[in-house]
Amino acid sequence: MDEGEGAGSSRLTVELHAEHAEGEQIDHGLDEALRGIEQAAEEAER
């Protein structure tokens, strides 16, 4: 995670390696990553 361009903002880069995954596995990985990002953002606001 890096500082964003404006005050109070951050930039997060996520890499999803899907060479050995298909359809639902990829969707599950994306959902899991988004839940983690949401949780981290909520904790950062506290």
PDB file of N, CA, C, O and CB in Angstrom:
ATOM      1  N   MET A   1       0.850  -1.161   0.000  1.00  0.00           N
ATOM      2  CA  MET A   1       0.000   0.000   0.000  1.00  0.00           C
ATOM      3  C   MET A   1       0.898   1.227   0.000  1.00  0.00           C
ATOM      4  O   MET A   1       1.889   1.291   0.728  1.00  0.00           O
ATOM      5  CB  MET A   1      -0.969  -0.004   1.215  1.00  0.00           C
ATOM      6  N   ASP A   2       0.537   2.196  -0.827  1.00  0.00           N
ATOM      7  CA  ASP A   2       1.285   3.444  -0.957  1.00  0.00           C
ATOM      8  C   ASP A   2       0.357   4.619  -0.667  1.00  0.00           C
ATOM      9  O   ASP A   2      -0.867   4.486  -0.679  1.00  0.00           O
ATOM     10  CB  ASP A   2       1.912   3.574  -2.374  1.00  0.00           C
ATOM     11  N   GLU A   3       0.964   5.764  -0.409  1.00  0.00           N
ATOM     12  CA  GLU A   3       0.173   6.980  -0.251  1.00  0.00           C
ATOM     13  C   GLU A   3      -0.499   7.312  -1.571  1.00  0.00           C
ATOM     14  O   GLU A   3       0.082   7.131  -2.640  1.00  0.00           O
ATOM     15  CB  GLU A   3       1.052   8.161   0.228  1.00  0.00           C
ATOM     16  N   GLY A   4      -1.717   7.795  -1.486  1.00  0.00           N
ATOM     17  CA  GLY A   4      -2.440   8.195  -2.681  1.00  0.00           C
ATOM     18  C   GLY A   4      -2.055   9.594  -3.112  1.00  0.00           C
ATOM     19  O   GLY A   4      -1.148  10.206  -2.550  1.00  0.00           O
ATOM     20  N   GLU A   5      -2.754  10.090  -4.115  1.00  0.00           N
ATOM     21  CA  GLU A   5      -2.436  11.405  -4.659  1.00  0.00           C
ATOM     22  C   GLU A   5      -2.964  12.545  -3.803  1.00  0.00           C
ATOM     23  O   GLU A   5      -2.405  13.641  -3.814  1.00  0.00           O
ATOM     24  CB  GLU A   5      -2.988  11.528  -6.046  1.00  0.00           C
ATOM     25  N   GLY A   6      -4.035  12.292  -3.064  1.00  0.00           N
ATOM     26  CA  GLY A   6      -4.614  13.350  -2.247  1.00  0.00           C
ATOM     27  C   GLY A   6      -4.531  13.022  -0.768  1.00  0.00           C
ATOM     28  O   GLY A   6      -4.178  11.910  -0.376  1.00  0.00           O
ATOM     29  N   ALA A   7      -4.862  14.011   0.038  1.00  0.00           N
ATOM     30  CA  ALA A   7      -4.856  13.811   1.488  1.00  0.00           C
ATOM     31  C   ALA A   7      -5.874  12.742   1.867  1.00  0.00           C
ATOM     32  O   ALA A   7      -7.005  12.746   1.380  1.00  0.00           O
ATOM     33  CB  ALA A   7      -5.163  15.137   2.229  1.00  0.00           C
ATOM     34  N   GLY A   8      -5.467  11.836   2.731  1.00  0.00           N
ATOM     35  CA  GLY A   8      -6.376  10.795   3.208  1.00  0.00           C
ATOM     36  C   GLY A   8      -6.642   9.690   2.216  1.00  0.00           C
ATOM     37  O   GLY A   8      -7.605   8.939   2.369  1.00  0.00           O
ATOM     38  N   SER A   9      -5.802   9.576   1.194  1.00  0.00           N
ATOM     39  CA  SER A   9      -6.017   8.519   0.205  1.00  0.00           C
ATOM     40  C   SER A   9      -4.810   7.592   0.155  1.00  0.00           C
ATOM     41  O   SER A   9      -3.694   7.972   0.511  1.00  0.00           O
ATOM     42  CB  SER A   9      -6.289   9.120  -1.189  1.00  0.00           C
ATOM     43  N   SER A  10      -5.061   6.375  -0.293  1.00  0.00           N
ATOM     44  CA  SER A  10      -4.012   5.367  -0.435  1.00  0.00           C
ATOM     45  C   SER A  10      -4.199   4.644  -1.758  1.00  0.00           C
ATOM     46  O   SER A  10      -5.277   4.658  -2.352  1.00  0.00           O
ATOM     47  CB  SER A  10      -4.032   4.361   0.751  1.00  0.00           C
ATOM     48  N   ARG A  11      -3.123   4.014  -2.202  1.00  0.00           N
ATOM     49  CA  ARG A  11      -3.186   3.227  -3.438  1.00  0.00           C
ATOM     50  C   ARG A  11      -2.739   1.812  -3.082  1.00  0.00           C
ATOM     51  O   ARG A  11      -1.712   1.615  -2.433  1.00  0.00           O
ATOM     52  CB  ARG A  11      -2.281   3.852  -4.588  1.00  0.00           C
ATOM     53  N   LEU A  12      -3.522   0.841  -3.513  1.00  0.00           N
ATOM     54  CA  LEU A  12      -3.230  -0.559  -3.231  1.00  0.00           C
ATOM     55  C   LEU A  12      -3.169  -1.316  -4.544  1.00  0.00           C
ATOM     56  O   LEU A  12      -4.071  -1.209  -5.376  1.00  0.00           O
ATOM     57  CB  LEU A  12      -4.293  -1.179  -2.281  1.00  0.00           C
ATOM     58  N   THR A  13      -2.106  -2.077  -4.727  1.00  0.00           N
ATOM     59  CA  THR A  13      -1.955  -2.899  -5.923  1.00  0.00           C
ATOM     60  C   THR A  13      -2.148  -4.356  -5.531  1.00  0.00           C
ATOM     61  O   THR A  13      -1.537  -4.837  -4.576  1.00  0.00           O
ATOM     62  CB  THR A  13      -0.562  -2.678  -6.594  1.00  0.00           C
ATOM     63  N   VAL A  14      -3.004  -5.056  -6.276  1.00  0.00           N
ATOM     64  CA  VAL A  14      -3.294  -6.462  -6.001  1.00  0.00           C
ATOM     65  C   VAL A  14      -2.968  -7.265  -7.244  1.00  0.00           C
ATOM     66  O   VAL A  14      -3.373  -6.904  -8.349  1.00  0.00           O
ATOM     67  CB  VAL A  14      -4.781  -6.668  -5.575  1.00  0.00           C
ATOM     68  N   GLU A  15      -2.234  -8.356  -7.064  1.00  0.00           N
ATOM     69  CA  GLU A  15      -1.949  -9.261  -8.171  1.00  0.00           C
ATOM     70  C   GLU A  15      -2.681 -10.569  -7.929  1.00  0.00           C
ATOM     71  O   GLU A  15      -2.603 -11.141  -6.842  1.00  0.00           O
ATOM     72  CB  GLU A  15      -0.420  -9.499  -8.325  1.00  0.00           C
ATOM     73  N   LEU A  16      -3.384 -11.035  -8.934  1.00  0.00           N
ATOM     74  CA  LEU A  16      -4.077 -12.315  -8.847  1.00  0.00           C
ATOM     75  C   LEU A  16      -3.440 -13.242  -9.863  1.00  0.00           C
ATOM     76  O   LEU A  16      -3.508 -13.003 -11.068  1.00  0.00           O
ATOM     77  CB  LEU A  16      -5.620 -12.162  -9.099  1.00  0.00           C
ATOM     78  N   HIS A  17      -2.827 -14.290  -9.374  1.00  0.00           N
ATOM     79  CA  HIS A  17      -2.190 -15.270 -10.253  1.00  0.00           C
ATOM     80  C   HIS A  17      -3.203 -16.370 -10.553  1.00  0.00           C
ATOM     81  O   HIS A  17      -3.603 -17.119  -9.661  1.00  0.00           O
ATOM     82  CB  HIS A  17      -0.889 -15.863  -9.602  1.00  0.00           C
ATOM     83  N   ALA A  18      -3.609 -16.459 -11.803  1.00  0.00           N
ATOM     84  CA  ALA A  18      -4.684 -17.376 -12.169  1.00  0.00           C
ATOM     85  C   ALA A  18      -4.243 -18.421 -13.197  1.00  0.00           C
ATOM     86  O   ALA A  18      -5.074 -18.966 -13.923  1.00  0.00           O
ATOM     87  CB  ALA A  18      -5.860 -16.594 -12.711  1.00  0.00           C
ATOM     88  N   GLU A  19      -2.949 -18.699 -13.259  1.00  0.00           N
ATOM     89  CA  GLU A  19      -2.466 -19.659 -14.248  1.00  0.00           C
ATOM     90  C   GLU A  19      -3.077 -21.045 -14.057  1.00  0.00           C
ATOM     91  O   GLU A  19      -3.311 -21.767 -15.025  1.00  0.00           O
ATOM     92  CB  GLU A  19      -0.955 -19.754 -14.181  1.00  0.00           C
ATOM     93  N   HIS A  20      -3.333 -21.408 -12.797  1.00  0.00           N
ATOM     94  CA  HIS A  20      -3.837 -22.749 -12.497  1.00  0.00           C
ATOM     95  C   HIS A  20      -5.251 -22.701 -11.931  1.00  0.00           C
ATOM     96  O   HIS A  20      -5.648 -23.578 -11.164  1.00  0.00           O
ATOM     97  CB  HIS A  20      -2.908 -23.455 -11.514  1.00  0.00           C
ATOM     98  N   ALA A  21      -6.006 -21.678 -12.309  1.00  0.00           N
ATOM     99  CA  ALA A  21      -7.368 -21.523 -11.802  1.00  0.00           C
ATOM    100  C   ALA A  21      -8.316 -21.309 -12.973  1.00  0.00           C
ATOM    101  O   ALA A  21      -7.914 -20.882 -14.056  1.00  0.00           O
ATOM    102  CB  ALA A  21      -7.461 -20.343 -10.797  1.00  0.00           C
ATOM    103  N   GLU A  22      -9.581 -21.617 -12.726  1.00  0.00           N
ATOM    104  CA  GLU A  22     -10.603 -21.435 -13.751  1.00  0.00           C
ATOM    105  C   GLU A  22     -11.848 -20.821 -13.135  1.00  0.00           C
ATOM    106  O   GLU A  22     -12.092 -20.954 -11.936  1.00  0.00           O
ATOM    107  CB  GLU A  22     -10.943 -22.775 -14.432  1.00  0.00           C
ATOM    108  N   GLY A  23     -12.625 -20.155 -13.961  1.00  0.00           N
ATOM    109  CA  GLY A  23     -13.945 -19.625 -13.635  1.00  0.00           C
ATOM    110  C   GLY A  23     -14.225 -19.301 -12.186  1.00  0.00           C
ATOM    111  O   GLY A  23     -13.843 -18.243 -11.686  1.00  0.00           O
ATOM    112  N   GLU A  24     -14.905 -20.235 -11.505  1.00  0.00           N
ATOM    113  CA  GLU A  24     -15.341 -19.998 -10.133  1.00  0.00           C
ATOM    114  C   GLU A  24     -14.166 -19.797  -9.179  1.00  0.00           C
ATOM    115  O   GLU A  24     -14.283 -19.037  -8.217  1.00  0.00           O
ATOM    116  CB  GLU A  24     -16.194 -21.153  -9.657  1.00  0.00           C
ATOM    117  N   GLN A  25     -13.048 -20.455  -9.424  1.00  0.00           N
ATOM    118  CA  GLN A  25     -11.871 -20.280  -8.567  1.00  0.00           C
ATOM    119  C   GLN A  25     -11.351 -18.849  -8.670  1.00  0.00           C
ATOM    120  O   GLN A  25     -10.958 -18.251  -7.669  1.00  0.00           O
ATOM    121  CB  GLN A  25     -10.759 -21.284  -8.952  1.00  0.00           C
ATOM    122  N   ILE A  26     -11.352 -18.311  -9.874  1.00  0.00           N
ATOM    123  CA  ILE A  26     -10.911 -16.927 -10.078  1.00  0.00           C
ATOM    124  C   ILE A  26     -11.881 -15.970  -9.392  1.00  0.00           C
ATOM    125  O   ILE A  26     -11.457 -15.040  -8.706  1.00  0.00           O
ATOM    126  CB  ILE A  26     -10.804 -16.597 -11.593  1.00  0.00           C
ATOM    127  N   ASP A  27     -13.189 -16.198  -9.578  1.00  0.00           N
ATOM    128  CA  ASP A  27     -14.193 -15.357  -8.926  1.00  0.00           C
ATOM    129  C   ASP A  27     -14.035 -15.396  -7.409  1.00  0.00           C
ATOM    130  O   ASP A  27     -14.122 -14.363  -6.746  1.00  0.00           O
ATOM    131  CB  ASP A  27     -15.608 -15.806  -9.322  1.00  0.00           C
ATOM    132  N   HIS A  28     -13.803 -16.584  -6.861  1.00  0.00           N
ATOM    133  CA  HIS A  28     -13.614 -16.728  -5.415  1.00  0.00           C
ATOM    134  C   HIS A  28     -12.380 -15.942  -4.961  1.00  0.00           C
ATOM    135  O   HIS A  28     -12.421 -15.263  -3.935  1.00  0.00           O
ATOM    136  CB  HIS A  28     -13.475 -18.225  -5.030  1.00  0.00           C
ATOM    137  N   GLY A  29     -11.294 -16.032  -5.714  1.00  0.00           N
ATOM    138  CA  GLY A  29     -10.075 -15.302  -5.373  1.00  0.00           C
ATOM    139  C   GLY A  29     -10.285 -13.800  -5.392  1.00  0.00           C
ATOM    140  O   GLY A  29      -9.788 -13.090  -4.518  1.00  0.00           O
ATOM    141  N   LEU A  30     -11.016 -13.312  -6.383  1.00  0.00           N
ATOM    142  CA  LEU A  30     -11.310 -11.876  -6.455  1.00  0.00           C
ATOM    143  C   LEU A  30     -12.187 -11.437  -5.289  1.00  0.00           C
ATOM    144  O   LEU A  30     -11.933 -10.404  -4.670  1.00  0.00           O
ATOM    145  CB  LEU A  30     -11.996 -11.535  -7.784  1.00  0.00           C
ATOM    146  N   ASP A  31     -13.223 -12.227  -4.990  1.00  0.00           N
ATOM    147  CA  ASP A  31     -14.100 -11.902  -3.861  1.00  0.00           C
ATOM    148  C   ASP A  31     -13.319 -11.862  -2.553  1.00  0.00           C
ATOM    149  O   ASP A  31     -13.510 -10.962  -1.735  1.00  0.00           O
ATOM    150  CB  ASP A  31     -15.242 -12.922  -3.758  1.00  0.00           C
ATOM    151  N   GLU A  32     -12.446 -12.832  -2.362  1.00  0.00           N
ATOM    152  CA  GLU A  32     -11.637 -12.893  -1.148  1.00  0.00           C
ATOM    153  C   GLU A  32     -10.710 -11.673  -1.050  1.00  0.00           C
ATOM    154  O   GLU A  32     -10.561 -11.088   0.022  1.00  0.00           O
ATOM    155  CB  GLU A  32     -10.812 -14.195  -1.120  1.00  0.00           C
ATOM    156  N   ALA A  33     -10.096 -11.300  -2.163  1.00  0.00           N
ATOM    157  CA  ALA A  33      -9.213 -10.129  -2.173  1.00  0.00           C
ATOM    158  C   ALA A  33      -9.995  -8.860  -1.844  1.00  0.00           C
ATOM    159  O   ALA A  33      -9.522  -8.025  -1.072  1.00  0.00           O
ATOM    160  CB  ALA A  33      -8.520  -9.986  -3.542  1.00  0.00           C
ATOM    161  N   LEU A  34     -11.186  -8.708  -2.423  1.00  0.00           N
ATOM    162  CA  LEU A  34     -11.997  -7.520  -2.161  1.00  0.00           C
ATOM    163  C   LEU A  34     -12.439  -7.450  -0.704  1.00  0.00           C
ATOM    164  O   LEU A  34     -12.454  -6.369  -0.116  1.00  0.00           O
ATOM    165  CB  LEU A  34     -13.218  -7.505  -3.074  1.00  0.00           C
ATOM    166  N   ARG A  35     -12.799  -8.590  -0.113  1.00  0.00           N
ATOM    167  CA  ARG A  35     -13.168  -8.603   1.306  1.00  0.00           C
ATOM    168  C   ARG A  35     -11.986  -8.165   2.172  1.00  0.00           C
ATOM    169  O   ARG A  35     -12.163  -7.420   3.136  1.00  0.00           O
ATOM    170  CB  ARG A  35     -13.647 -10.010   1.729  1.00  0.00           C
ATOM    171  N   GLY A  36     -10.803  -8.619   1.833  1.00  0.00           N
ATOM    172  CA  GLY A  36      -9.611  -8.218   2.578  1.00  0.00           C
ATOM    173  C   GLY A  36      -9.333  -6.737   2.452  1.00  0.00           C
ATOM    174  O   GLY A  36      -8.945  -6.090   3.425  1.00  0.00           O
ATOM    175  N   ILE A  37      -9.528  -6.194   1.262  1.00  0.00           N
ATOM    176  CA  ILE A  37      -9.320  -4.762   1.037  1.00  0.00           C
ATOM    177  C   ILE A  37     -10.339  -3.955   1.839  1.00  0.00           C
ATOM    178  O   ILE A  37      -9.984  -2.970   2.486  1.00  0.00           O
ATOM    179  CB  ILE A  37      -9.427  -4.421  -0.472  1.00  0.00           C
ATOM    180  N   GLU A  38     -11.603  -4.376   1.796  1.00  0.00           N
ATOM    181  CA  GLU A  38     -12.640  -3.683   2.561  1.00  0.00           C
ATOM    182  C   GLU A  38     -12.323  -3.692   4.057  1.00  0.00           C
ATOM    183  O   GLU A  38     -12.467  -2.675   4.736  1.00  0.00           O
ATOM    184  CB  GLU A  38     -14.008  -4.329   2.309  1.00  0.00           C
ATOM    185  N   GLN A  39     -11.896  -4.834   4.556  1.00  0.00           N
ATOM    186  CA  GLN A  39     -11.565  -4.946   5.975  1.00  0.00           C
ATOM    187  C   GLN A  39     -10.389  -4.036   6.332  1.00  0.00           C
ATOM    188  O   GLN A  39     -10.421  -3.355   7.357  1.00  0.00           O
ATOM    189  CB  GLN A  39     -11.237  -6.407   6.336  1.00  0.00           C
ATOM    190  N   ALA A  40      -9.359  -4.021   5.496  1.00  0.00           N
ATOM    191  CA  ALA A  40      -8.194  -3.169   5.754  1.00  0.00           C
ATOM    192  C   ALA A  40      -8.583  -1.694   5.733  1.00  0.00           C
ATOM    193  O   ALA A  40      -8.100  -0.913   6.553  1.00  0.00           O
ATOM    194  CB  ALA A  40      -7.091  -3.438   4.717  1.00  0.00           C
ATOM    195  N   ALA A  41      -9.454  -1.309   4.800  1.00  0.00           N
ATOM    196  CA  ALA A  41      -9.893   0.086   4.711  1.00  0.00           C
ATOM    197  C   ALA A  41     -10.702   0.480   5.940  1.00  0.00           C
ATOM    198  O   ALA A  41     -10.532   1.577   6.472  1.00  0.00           O
ATOM    199  CB  ALA A  41     -10.724   0.309   3.439  1.00  0.00           C
ATOM    200  N   GLU A  42     -11.583  -0.414   6.393  1.00  0.00           N
ATOM    201  CA  GLU A  42     -12.382  -0.120   7.581  1.00  0.00           C
ATOM    202  C   GLU A  42     -11.495   0.016   8.814  1.00  0.00           C
ATOM    203  O   GLU A  42     -11.718   0.901   9.640  1.00  0.00           O
ATOM    204  CB  GLU A  42     -13.433  -1.216   7.804  1.00  0.00           C
ATOM    205  N   GLU A  43     -10.499  -0.844   8.946  1.00  0.00           N
ATOM    206  CA  GLU A  43      -9.596  -0.773  10.088  1.00  0.00           C
ATOM    207  C   GLU A  43      -8.747   0.498  10.039  1.00  0.00           C
ATOM    208  O   GLU A  43      -8.440   1.075  11.082  1.00  0.00           O
ATOM    209  CB  GLU A  43      -8.693  -2.010  10.128  1.00  0.00           C
ATOM    210  N   ALA A  44      -8.369   0.936   8.845  1.00  0.00           N
ATOM    211  CA  ALA A  44      -7.562   2.148   8.700  1.00  0.00           C
ATOM    212  C   ALA A  44      -8.354   3.394   9.090  1.00  0.00           C
ATOM    213  O   ALA A  44      -7.775   4.384   9.536  1.00  0.00           O
ATOM    214  CB  ALA A  44      -7.055   2.279   7.261  1.00  0.00           C
ATOM    215  N   GLU A  45      -9.674   3.347   8.923  1.00  0.00           N
ATOM    216  CA  GLU A  45     -10.525   4.489   9.265  1.00  0.00           C
ATOM    217  C   GLU A  45     -10.683   4.655  10.769  1.00  0.00           C
ATOM    218  O   GLU A  45     -11.019   5.742  11.239  1.00  0.00           O
ATOM    219  CB  GLU A  45     -11.890   4.334   8.622  1.00  0.00           C
ATOM    220  N   ARG A  46     -10.447   3.598  11.524  1.00  0.00           N
ATOM    221  CA  ARG A  46     -10.656   3.654  12.989  1.00  0.00           C
ATOM    222  C   ARG A  46      -9.578   4.404  13.684  1.00  0.00           C
ATOM    223  O   ARG A  46      -9.610   4.539  14.907  1.00  0.00           O
ATOM    224  CB  ARG A  46     -10.739   2.275  13.571  1.00  0.00           C
TER     225      ARG A  46
END
